[in-house]
Amino acid sequence: MDEEAAHDLMAEGESSNMRVSYRTAVRYRAAWYTARYGSQLELAVPVPVVVQFIVDHAQRSTKAGLVHQLPPEMPPWSRPASRARQARRR
């Protein structure tokens, strides 16, 4: 009974756009995990993996300029500079 009620509440609070967005985010995180660790993403994710995700995506200033640590296997559109260009186009 409680599980059904929780499911009903979740269904009422979700839009189709939100479900698509969540699915896309999960696929991206799974692709990142595979590129970074060479295996499939499994839940629950250890804290060091979450920290690595943040470090990989956050740009930081160095003497050579802005850098990130995304694995080279990640597609060019996933890189921070590409995401900034896409945001400016909107």
C-alpha positions as CSV (number, residue, x, y, z in Angstrom):
1,M,0.0,0.0,0.0
2,D,2.7,2.5,1.0
3,E,4.8,1.6,-2.1
4,E,1.8,2.1,-4.4
5,A,1.0,5.5,-2.8
6,A,4.6,6.6,-3.2
7,H,4.5,5.5,-6.8
8,D,1.3,7.5,-7.4
9,L,2.9,10.6,-5.8
10,M,6.0,10.3,-8.0
11,A,3.9,9.8,-11.1
12,E,1.9,13.0,-10.4
13,G,5.0,15.0,-9.8
14,E,6.9,14.0,-12.9
15,S,6.7,15.5,-16.4
16,S,7.7,13.6,-19.5
17,N,10.6,16.2,-20.0
18,M,11.9,15.4,-16.5
19,R,11.9,11.6,-17.2
20,V,13.8,12.2,-20.5
21,S,16.3,14.5,-18.7
22,Y,16.9,11.9,-16.0
23,R,17.4,9.1,-18.5
24,T,19.8,11.2,-20.5
25,A,21.8,12.1,-17.3
26,V,22.0,8.4,-16.3
27,R,23.2,7.4,-19.8
28,Y,25.8,10.2,-19.6
29,R,27.0,9.1,-16.2
30,A,27.2,5.5,-17.3
31,A,29.2,6.5,-20.3
32,W,31.6,8.6,-18.2
33,Y,32.0,5.7,-15.7
34,T,32.8,3.3,-18.5
35,A,35.4,5.7,-20.0
36,R,36.9,6.4,-16.6
37,Y,36.9,3.0,-15.0
38,G,36.5,0.5,-18.0
39,S,33.5,-1.2,-16.5
40,Q,29.8,-0.8,-16.2
41,L,28.3,1.6,-13.6
42,E,26.8,-0.2,-10.7
43,L,24.8,1.3,-7.8
44,A,25.5,2.3,-5.1
45,V,28.3,4.5,-6.3
46,P,31.2,4.9,-3.8
47,V,32.0,8.4,-2.6
48,P,35.4,8.5,-4.4
49,V,33.6,7.9,-7.7
50,V,31.3,10.9,-7.1
51,V,34.4,13.0,-6.2
52,Q,36.1,11.9,-9.4
53,F,33.0,12.8,-11.5
54,I,33.2,16.3,-10.0
55,V,36.9,16.7,-10.5
56,D,36.7,15.4,-14.1
57,H,34.1,17.9,-15.0
58,A,35.1,21.0,-13.1
59,Q,37.6,23.3,-14.9
60,R,40.4,24.8,-12.9
61,S,43.0,27.4,-13.6
62,T,46.6,26.3,-14.2
63,K,49.6,28.0,-15.7
64,A,48.6,26.4,-19.0
65,G,45.1,27.8,-18.7
66,L,41.8,26.1,-17.9
67,V,42.0,22.3,-17.6
68,H,39.7,19.4,-16.7
69,Q,40.3,15.8,-16.2
70,L,37.7,14.1,-18.4
71,P,38.9,10.9,-19.9
72,P,40.0,11.3,-23.6
73,E,37.4,8.7,-24.6
74,M,34.6,11.1,-23.7
75,P,33.0,12.7,-26.8
76,P,34.0,16.3,-27.6
77,W,30.5,17.6,-26.8
78,S,30.9,16.5,-23.2
79,R,33.9,18.7,-22.6
80,P,33.4,21.9,-20.5
81,A,34.3,24.3,-23.3
82,S,31.8,22.6,-25.6
83,R,29.1,22.8,-23.0
84,A,29.8,26.6,-22.5
85,R,29.6,27.2,-26.3
86,Q,26.3,25.3,-26.5
87,A,24.9,27.4,-23.6
88,R,25.8,30.6,-25.4
89,R,24.0,29.5,-28.5
90,R,20.7,29.1,-26.7
